[in-house]
Amino acid sequence: MARLLLVECPHCQTKGNVITSKRVSSELRELYCQCANLNCAKVFVLHLAFSHYPKCHGGKPDPELQPELCNNDKQVDMFDEEE
């Protein structure tokens, strides 16, 4: 599986590439990047941080409208509240 993260050089707004990264904590990484523009080629550091878990805003699927989503007993129910 390919991983793709689009970064932009803060100096010239050209595409940048992640060269390596360093784990700072369980919720923060430092990404060491380099600008792909040969006339710029600046190296810069970005922080990638955990923000939050999204809340589910919908309801449970209707078995009559979407039976394929309701027929697997082993399927995880994302609409159940976490404790």
All heavy atoms as an XYZ file, in Angstrom:
657
protein
N       0.847     -1.183      0.000
C       0.000      0.000      0.000
C       0.890      1.243      0.000
O       1.751      1.415      0.851
C      -0.897     -0.032      1.244
C      -1.762      1.178      1.397
S      -2.735      1.042      2.891
C      -3.904      2.293      2.576
N       0.691      2.095     -0.951
C       1.486      3.321     -1.054
C       0.967      4.362     -0.075
O      -0.232      4.519      0.121
C       1.435      3.860     -2.466
N       1.886      5.065      0.572
C       1.507      6.147      1.468
C       1.870      7.456      0.791
O       2.966      7.615      0.258
C       2.241      6.023      2.802
C       1.850      4.761      3.548
C       2.485      4.690      4.880
N       3.929      4.530      4.727
C       4.766      4.418      5.738
N       4.341      4.454      6.955
N       6.051      4.290      5.537
N       0.949      8.393      0.802
C       1.162      9.652      0.120
C       0.767     10.789      1.037
O      -0.324     10.814      1.589
C       0.332      9.709     -1.166
C       0.435     10.972     -1.990
C       1.847     11.145     -2.532
C      -0.545     10.922     -3.126
N       1.683     11.715      1.222
C       1.413     12.903      2.013
C       1.865     14.092      1.172
O       3.029     14.178      0.783
C       2.186     12.868      3.335
C       2.026     14.069      4.246
C       0.584     14.191      4.723
C       2.941     13.947      5.442
N       0.937     14.968      0.845
C       1.267     16.127      0.029
C       1.744     17.256      0.936
O       1.038     17.663      1.858
C       0.054     16.575     -0.778
C      -0.485     15.548     -1.760
C      -1.758     16.056     -2.406
C       0.544     15.215     -2.813
N       2.948     17.721      0.693
C       3.489     18.840      1.465
C       3.873     19.953      0.503
O       4.175     19.711     -0.664
C       4.704     18.420      2.327
C       4.301     17.395      3.363
C       5.841     17.895      1.491
N       3.856     21.158      1.016
C       4.167     22.334      0.209
C       5.297     23.111      0.879
O       5.271     23.327      2.090
C       2.916     23.198      0.100
C       3.071     24.383     -0.816
C       1.773     25.156     -0.924
O       0.923     24.772     -1.731
O       1.618     26.147     -0.182
N       6.259     23.522      0.092
C       7.380     24.303      0.604
C       6.857     25.647      1.129
O       6.181     26.375      0.402
C       8.395     24.538     -0.505
S       9.758     25.639     -0.031
N       7.169     25.999      2.361
C       6.702     27.275      2.900
C       7.404     28.475      2.267
O       6.922     29.596      2.354
C       7.013     27.175      4.391
C       8.056     26.136      4.512
C       7.894     25.206      3.351
N       8.526     28.245      1.585
C       9.281     29.339      0.981
C       8.768     29.695     -0.415
O       8.538     30.862     -0.727
C      10.767     28.984      0.930
C      11.624     30.079      0.408
N      12.127     30.060     -0.872
C      12.061     31.228      0.969
C      12.835     31.157     -1.068
N      12.806     31.884      0.040
N       8.563     28.660     -1.270
C       8.168     28.935     -2.665
C       6.837     28.310     -3.063
O       6.434     28.424     -4.211
C       9.269     28.479     -3.615
S       9.423     26.691     -3.754
N       6.179     27.644     -2.145
C       4.871     27.016     -2.364
C       4.881     25.927     -3.452
O       3.866     25.630     -4.064
C       3.770     28.049     -2.694
C       3.355     28.898     -1.519
C       4.389     29.919     -1.115
O       4.940     30.596     -1.966
N       4.658     30.024      0.166
N       6.038     25.322     -3.673
C       6.168     24.207     -4.599
C       6.027     22.906     -3.808
O       6.215     22.891     -2.602
C       7.546     24.249     -5.294
O       7.683     25.500     -5.969
C       7.724     23.134     -6.298
N       5.734     21.827     -4.536
C       5.638     20.517     -3.908
C       6.932     20.185     -3.183
O       8.019     20.483     -3.653
C       5.358     19.467     -4.981
C       5.315     18.045     -4.480
C       5.159     17.083     -5.659
C       5.217     15.654     -5.217
N       6.538     15.151     -4.939
N       6.784     19.560     -2.028
C       7.939     19.084     -1.273
C       7.836     17.590     -1.042
O       6.773     16.991     -1.210
N       8.936     16.975     -0.686
C       8.987     15.545     -0.417
C       9.412     15.304      1.018
O      10.329     15.972      1.518
C       9.977     14.850     -1.356
C       9.569     14.974     -2.800
O       8.441     14.677     -3.156
N      10.480     15.433     -3.639
N       8.768     14.336      1.665
C       9.177     13.935      3.011
C      10.407     13.057      2.857
O      10.379     12.043      2.161
C       8.051     13.183      3.740
C       8.514     12.728      5.108
C       6.815     14.063      3.857
N      11.499     13.471      3.495
C      12.749     12.720      3.416
C      12.791     11.663      4.511
O      13.108     10.514      4.278
C      13.958     13.672      3.547
C      13.935     14.700      2.432
C      15.262     12.894      3.540
C      14.862     15.865      2.661
N      12.465     12.072      5.728
C      12.433     11.173      6.871
C      11.540     11.786      7.939
O      11.066     12.909      7.782
C      13.864     10.902      7.409
O      13.813      9.860      8.387
C      14.468     12.145      8.020
N      11.333     11.062      9.004
C      10.533     11.597     10.101
C      11.078     11.092     11.420
O      11.815     10.093     11.471
C       9.060     11.208      9.950
O       8.880      9.833     10.160
N      10.712     11.806     12.480
C      11.158     11.430     13.821
C       9.960     11.497     14.754
O       9.218     12.481     14.753
C      12.245     12.393     14.296
C      12.772     12.088     15.697
C      13.949     12.964     16.060
C      13.455     14.322     16.502
N      14.508     15.187     17.052
N       9.763     10.441     15.529
C       8.669     10.417     16.499
C       9.054     11.265     17.703
O      10.077     11.033     18.337
C       8.398      8.983     16.935
C       7.255      8.876     17.902
C       7.001      7.438     18.269
N       5.824      7.378     19.113
C       5.668      6.541     20.110
N       6.624      5.669     20.391
N       4.578      6.552     20.820
N       8.240     12.261     18.011
C       8.469     13.124     19.170
C       7.698     12.581     20.366
O       8.214     12.531     21.475
C       8.052     14.579     18.866
C       8.202     15.459     20.081
C       8.864     15.124     17.697
N       6.443     12.178     20.130
C       5.614     11.564     21.162
C       4.618     10.645     20.464
O       4.640     10.524     19.239
C       4.882     12.631     21.985
O       3.873     13.241     21.203
N       3.723     10.035     21.235
C       2.748      9.130     20.634
C       1.760      9.879     19.735
O       1.087      9.269     18.918
C       1.988      8.367     21.713
O       1.257      9.265     22.523
N       1.682     11.194     19.876
C       0.736     11.980     19.089
C       1.399     13.040     18.219
O       0.720     13.884     17.641
C      -0.279     12.635     20.014
C      -1.126     11.620     20.761
C      -2.145     12.256     21.671
O      -2.106     13.476     21.865
O      -2.995     11.521     22.186
N       2.734     13.016     18.102
C       3.437     14.040     17.327
C       4.641     13.459     16.605
O       5.429     12.717     17.194
C       3.899     15.177     18.250
C       4.672     16.320     17.594
C       3.786     17.090     16.635
C       5.236     17.244     18.659
N       4.770     13.793     15.320
C       5.952     13.431     14.525
C       6.511     14.677     13.879
O       5.770     15.578     13.495
C       5.595     12.422     13.431
C       5.271     11.046     13.953
C       5.242     10.020     12.845
N       6.562      9.596     12.414
C       7.298      8.665     13.021
N       6.858      8.079     14.096
N       8.476      8.334     12.543
N       7.816     14.730     13.734
C       8.481     15.775     12.957
C       8.808     15.184     11.596
O       9.429     14.135     11.504
C       9.782     16.227     13.629
C       9.582     17.135     14.796
C      10.895     17.679     15.334
O      11.969     17.099     15.076
O      10.830     18.688     16.025
N       8.356     15.857     10.551
C       8.617     15.410      9.185
C       9.705     16.293      8.592
O       9.555     17.510      8.522
C       7.354     15.510      8.330
C       6.111     14.794      8.834
C       4.941     15.058      7.898
C       6.359     13.314      8.985
N      10.798     15.699      8.193
C      11.886     16.430      7.549
C      11.651     16.361      6.047
O      11.572     15.279      5.472
C      13.235     15.837      7.947
C      13.533     16.065      9.409
C      13.013     15.225     10.391
C      14.300     17.146      9.812
C      13.259     15.451     11.727
C      14.560     17.381     11.157
C      14.033     16.523     12.100
O      14.277     16.766     13.439
N      11.497     17.523      5.426
C      11.080     17.613      4.027
C      12.084     18.433      3.218
O      12.844     19.222      3.774
C       9.709     18.292      3.933
S       8.465     17.550      4.989
N      12.032     18.244      1.894
C      12.846     19.049      0.998
C      11.999     19.484     -0.181
O      11.219     18.709     -0.732
C      14.068     18.293      0.488
C      14.965     19.171     -0.364
C      16.295     18.521     -0.680
O      16.411     17.306     -0.657
N      17.285     19.327     -0.978
N      12.161     20.741     -0.568
C      11.446     21.301     -1.704
C      11.904     20.607     -2.986
O      13.097     20.359     -3.184
C      11.712     22.805     -1.782
S      10.870     23.603     -3.160
N      10.947     20.283     -3.865
C      11.257     19.623     -5.131
C      11.722     20.604     -6.205
O      12.229     20.196     -7.250
C      10.035     18.851     -5.624
N      11.562     21.904     -5.966
C      12.008     22.937     -6.901
C      13.530     23.060     -6.785
O      14.051     23.459     -5.743
C      11.315     24.257     -6.557
C      11.767     25.417     -7.412
O      12.668     25.302     -8.232
N      11.124     26.548     -7.210
N      14.257     22.727     -7.844
C      15.725     22.749     -7.796
C      16.292     24.143     -7.548
O      17.405     24.282     -7.051
C      16.304     22.165     -9.089
C      15.997     20.683     -9.321
C      16.549     20.230    -10.669
C      16.553     19.831     -8.194
N      15.547     25.180     -7.896
C      16.011     26.545     -7.641
C      15.828     26.946     -6.180
O      16.391     27.944     -5.735
C      15.276     27.540     -8.541
C      15.648     27.336     -9.988
O      16.804     27.108    -10.320
N      14.652     27.383    -10.863
N      15.045     26.203     -5.444
C      14.811     26.477     -4.025
C      15.500     25.399     -3.182
O      16.430     25.694     -2.442
C      13.307     26.497     -3.737
S      12.871     26.741     -2.008
N      15.031     24.173     -3.277
C      15.605     22.993     -2.613
C      15.788     23.153     -1.105
O      16.626     22.501     -0.509
C      16.918     22.592     -3.282
N      14.988     24.024     -0.485
C      15.112     24.224      0.958
C      14.675     22.974      1.705
O      13.779     22.252      1.303
C      14.257     25.402      1.408
C      14.723     26.726      0.850
C      14.552     27.816      1.884
C      14.953     29.166      1.353
N      16.345     29.356      1.123
N      15.320     22.726      2.826
C      14.930     21.667      3.748
C      14.124     22.334      4.851
O      14.513     23.372      5.371
C      16.170     20.942      4.315
C      15.771     19.929      5.364
C      16.950     20.267      3.186
N      12.990     21.732      5.204
C      12.132     22.307      6.240
C      11.509     21.189      7.063
O      11.505     20.034      6.662
C      11.058     23.217      5.630
C      10.223     22.583      4.545
C       8.982     22.043      4.844
C      10.676     22.543      3.235
C       8.215     21.461      3.848
C       9.906     21.968      2.233
C       8.672     21.418      2.541
N      11.019     21.546      8.235
C      10.441     20.578      9.165
C       8.970     20.918      9.379
O       8.619     22.064      9.643
C      11.188     20.599     10.523
C      10.567     19.604     11.498
C      12.664     20.295     10.322
N       8.127     19.905      9.255
C       6.703     20.042      9.534
C       6.364     19.184     10.735
O       6.995     18.154     10.966
C       5.861     19.571      8.338
C       6.025     20.309      7.024
C       5.191     19.633      5.939
C       5.618     21.756      7.174
N       5.357     19.596     11.497
C       4.860     18.789     12.597
C       3.542     18.150     12.183
O       2.647     18.836     11.688
C       4.653     19.626     13.862
C       5.929     19.961     14.543
N       6.109     21.108     15.260
C       7.108     19.304     14.610
C       7.333     21.141     15.739
N       7.961     20.053     15.356
N       3.434     16.866     12.395
C       2.216     16.116     12.125
C       1.693     15.652     13.476
O       2.355     14.874     14.163
C       2.510     14.924     11.217
C       1.355     14.024     10.837
C       0.328     14.800     10.010
C       1.851     12.820     10.070
N       0.523     16.171     13.870
C      -0.003     15.890     15.202
C      -1.395     15.290     15.147
O      -2.199     15.618     14.275
C      -0.043     17.177     16.027
N      -1.669     14.433     16.118
C      -3.017     13.900     16.291
C      -3.915     15.038     16.745
O      -3.539     15.845     17.585
C      -3.015     12.789     17.345
C      -4.395     12.352     17.734
C      -5.102     11.488     16.924
C      -4.984     12.817     18.889
C      -6.383     11.090     17.260
C      -6.261     12.426     19.243
C      -6.960     11.561     18.431
N      -5.126     15.103     16.183
C      -6.057     16.161     16.535
C      -7.216     15.632     17.372
O      -7.381     16.017     18.519
C      -6.584     16.827     15.258
O      -7.585     17.755     15.559
N      -8.027     14.750     16.797
C      -9.202     14.251     17.514
C      -9.825     13.093     16.749
O      -9.481     12.847     15.601
C     -10.244     15.364     17.696
C     -10.781     15.881     16.394
N     -10.101     16.800     15.604
C     -11.915     15.600     15.714
C     -10.807     17.055     14.518
N     -11.911     16.337     14.551
N     -10.714     12.397     17.409
C     -11.502     11.359     16.761
C     -12.797     12.000     16.264
O     -13.427     12.748     16.997
C     -11.858     10.235     17.731
C     -10.663      9.449     18.203
C     -10.150      9.622     19.481
C     -10.048      8.519     17.370
C      -9.050      8.903     19.923
C      -8.950      7.792     17.802
C      -8.458      7.981     19.076
O      -7.377      7.277     19.504
N     -13.210     11.709     15.035
C     -14.465     12.288     14.545
C     -15.660     11.619     15.222
O     -15.608     10.447     15.591
C     -14.456     11.993     13.048
C     -13.573     10.802     12.913
C     -12.552     10.895     14.022
N     -16.726     12.381     15.381
C     -17.963     11.838     15.934
C     -18.828     11.331     14.792
O     -18.855     11.912     13.719
C     -18.728     12.915     16.702
C     -18.081     13.288     18.003
C     -19.010     14.180     18.786
C     -18.419     14.440     20.153
N     -19.335     15.158     21.014
N     -19.552     10.259     15.045
C     -20.500      9.744     14.065
C     -21.744     10.607     14.125
O     -22.294     10.855     15.191
C     -20.852      8.294     14.371
S     -19.461      7.193     14.193
N     -22.190     11.088     12.977
C     -23.357     11.967     12.943
C     -24.586     11.290     12.365
O     -25.657     11.860     12.350
C     -23.040     13.232     12.143
C     -22.016     14.085     12.798
N     -22.265     14.808     13.927
C     -20.720     14.296     12.509
C     -21.172     15.459     14.301
N     -20.219     15.159     13.447
N     -24.425     10.097     11.873
C     -25.566      9.396     11.291
C     -26.149      8.413     12.279
O     -25.692      8.259     13.406
N     -27.165      7.745     11.843
C     -27.775      6.702     12.650
C     -27.394      5.340     12.125
O     -26.634      5.208     11.175
N     -27.943      4.320     12.764
C     -27.683      2.954     12.303
C     -28.320      2.763     10.930
O     -29.362      3.352     10.637
C     -28.266      1.957     13.292
C     -27.503      1.881     14.582
C     -28.025      0.740     15.429
C     -27.180      0.620     16.684
N     -27.508     -0.561     17.461
N     -27.714      1.925     10.096
C     -28.300      1.670      8.782
C     -29.645      0.952      8.919
O     -29.846      0.155      9.817
C     -27.281      0.786      8.079
C     -26.181      0.560      9.019
C     -26.449      1.270     10.281
N     -30.552      1.233      8.022
C     -31.865      0.595      8.003
C     -31.715     -0.765      7.320
O     -31.312     -0.844      6.156
C     -32.845      1.474      7.228
C     -34.266      0.954      7.261
O     -34.462     -0.254      7.515
O     -35.177      1.769      7.028
N     -32.059     -1.874      8.019
C     -31.893     -3.212      7.426
C     -32.690     -3.404      6.136
O     -32.295     -4.188      5.281
C     -32.398     -4.163      8.509
C     -32.379     -3.382      9.769
C     -32.534     -1.940      9.400
N     -33.787     -2.684      5.981
C     -34.578     -2.827      4.759
C     -33.940     -2.093      3.579
O     -34.044     -2.529      2.439
C     -35.993     -2.311      4.989
C     -36.799     -3.189      5.930
C     -38.230     -2.709      6.092
O     -38.706     -1.952      5.210
O     -38.853     -3.090      7.087
N     -33.254     -0.976      3.863
C     -32.626     -0.196      2.793
C     -31.208     -0.656      2.488
O     -30.755     -0.579      1.349
C     -32.612      1.289      3.170
C     -33.975      1.952      3.344
C     -33.800      3.383      3.836
C     -34.741      1.932      2.035
N     -30.481     -1.102      3.522
C     -29.078     -1.516      3.349
C     -28.833     -2.844      4.067
O     -28.086     -2.903      5.038
C     -28.137     -0.442      3.886
C     -28.225      0.872      3.119
C     -27.369      1.942      3.743
O     -27.570      2.299      4.890
N     -26.430      2.451      2.971
N     -29.426     -3.936      3.596
C     -29.269     -5.220      4.290
C     -27.816     -5.699      4.336
O     -27.426     -6.380      5.282
C     -30.155     -6.176      3.489
C     -30.317     -5.533      2.158
C     -30.223     -4.055      2.392
N     -27.017     -5.328      3.325
C     -25.612     -5.765      3.304
C     -24.807     -5.205      4.465
O     -23.776     -5.749      4.842
C     -24.950     -5.399      1.968
C     -24.719     -3.917      1.743
C     -25.936     -3.137      1.266
O     -27.027     -3.705      1.097
O     -25.775     -1.923      1.043
N     -25.256     -4.111      5.061
C     -24.560     -3.511      6.201
C     -25.044     -4.079      7.533
O     -24.463     -3.786      8.570
C     -24.756     -1.986      6.205
C     -24.204     -1.242      4.998
C     -24.503      0.244      5.117
C     -22.711     -1.474      4.854
N     -26.090     -4.873      7.509
C     -26.706     -5.340      8.750
C     -26.693     -6.856      8.899
O     -27.174     -7.373      9.897
C     -28.148     -4.852      8.821
S     -28.317     -3.070      8.698
N     -26.138     -7.604      7.944
C     -26.258     -9.059      7.980
C     -25.031     -9.775      8.533
O     -25.002    -10.975      8.581
C     -26.613     -9.613      6.592
C     -25.541     -9.306      5.559
O     -24.501     -8.762      5.869
N     -25.831     -9.672      4.316
N     -24.005     -9.074      8.956
C     -22.787     -9.703      9.451
C     -22.685     -9.492     10.955
O     -22.434     -8.391     11.425
C     -21.568     -9.121      8.744
C     -20.294     -9.864      9.078
O     -20.240    -10.668     10.011
N     -19.260     -9.603      8.321
N     -22.870    -10.577     11.738
C     -22.824    -10.475     13.200
C     -21.445    -10.126     13.726
O     -21.306     -9.575     14.814
C     -23.274    -11.792     13.836
C     -24.745    -12.081     13.579
O     -25.487    -11.110     13.312
O     -25.137    -13.257     13.640
N     -20.398    -10.436     12.951
C     -19.027    -10.172     13.399
C     -18.566     -8.762     13.057
O     -17.493     -8.343     13.467
C     -18.072    -11.191     12.784
C     -18.330    -12.593     13.254
C     -17.384    -13.567     12.603
C     -17.711    -14.970     13.072
N     -16.876    -15.965     12.415
N     -19.377     -8.028     12.323
C     -19.013     -6.667     11.918
C     -19.052     -5.738     13.129
O     -19.944     -5.810     13.963
C     -19.977     -6.173     10.849
C     -19.595     -4.850     10.249
C     -20.491     -4.500      9.060
O     -21.340     -5.279      8.669
N     -20.282     -3.345      8.512
N     -18.085     -4.846     13.223
C     -18.033     -3.885     14.314
C     -19.104     -2.827     14.090
O     -19.257     -2.301     12.992
C     -16.641     -3.219     14.376
C     -16.616     -2.125     15.437
C     -15.579     -4.261     14.652
N     -19.853     -2.526     15.153
C     -20.904     -1.518     15.058
C     -20.332     -0.165     15.449
O     -20.107      0.115     16.623
C     -22.080     -1.883     15.951
C     -23.299     -0.999     15.724
O     -23.170      0.019     15.006
O     -24.363     -1.321     16.253
N     -20.064      0.696     14.470
C     -19.457      1.994     14.763
C     -20.447      2.974     15.380
O     -20.076      4.040     15.819
C     -18.840      2.598     13.508
C     -19.811      3.013     12.456
S     -18.937      3.666     11.040
C     -19.780      5.192     10.834
N     -21.721      2.603     15.434
C     -22.718      3.485     16.016
C     -22.921      3.239     17.503
O     -23.615      3.981     18.168
C     -24.043      3.363     15.260
C     -23.917      3.777     13.820
C     -23.818      2.836     12.821
C     -23.860      5.115     13.480
C     -23.684      3.215     11.501
C     -23.708      5.502     12.163
C     -23.620      4.549     11.174
N     -22.349      2.135     18.016
C     -22.427      1.898     19.450
C     -21.528      2.896     20.162
O     -20.418      3.181     19.712
C     -21.991      0.470     19.793
C     -23.049     -0.556     19.418
O     -24.204     -0.144     19.204
O     -22.711     -1.748     19.346
N     -21.985      3.395     21.276
C     -21.187      4.349     22.059
C     -20.025      3.620     22.716
O     -20.169      2.521     23.232
C     -22.050      5.003     23.149
C     -23.107      5.920     22.591
C     -22.510      7.154     21.930
O     -21.511      7.680     22.438
O     -23.054      7.581     20.896
N     -18.849      4.251     22.707
C     -17.687      3.697     23.393
C     -17.773      4.053     24.867
O     -18.274      5.096     25.236
C     -16.395      4.268     22.811
C     -16.131      3.770     21.425
C     -14.784      4.237     20.926
O     -13.912      4.542     21.766
O     -14.602      4.300     19.717
N     -17.253      3.165     25.680
C     -17.268      3.426     27.120
C     -16.022      4.115     27.567
O     -15.026      4.126     26.980
C     -17.429      2.097     27.870
C     -18.768      1.464     27.554
C     -18.906      0.144     28.259
O     -18.118     -0.162     29.163
O     -19.810     -0.608     27.899
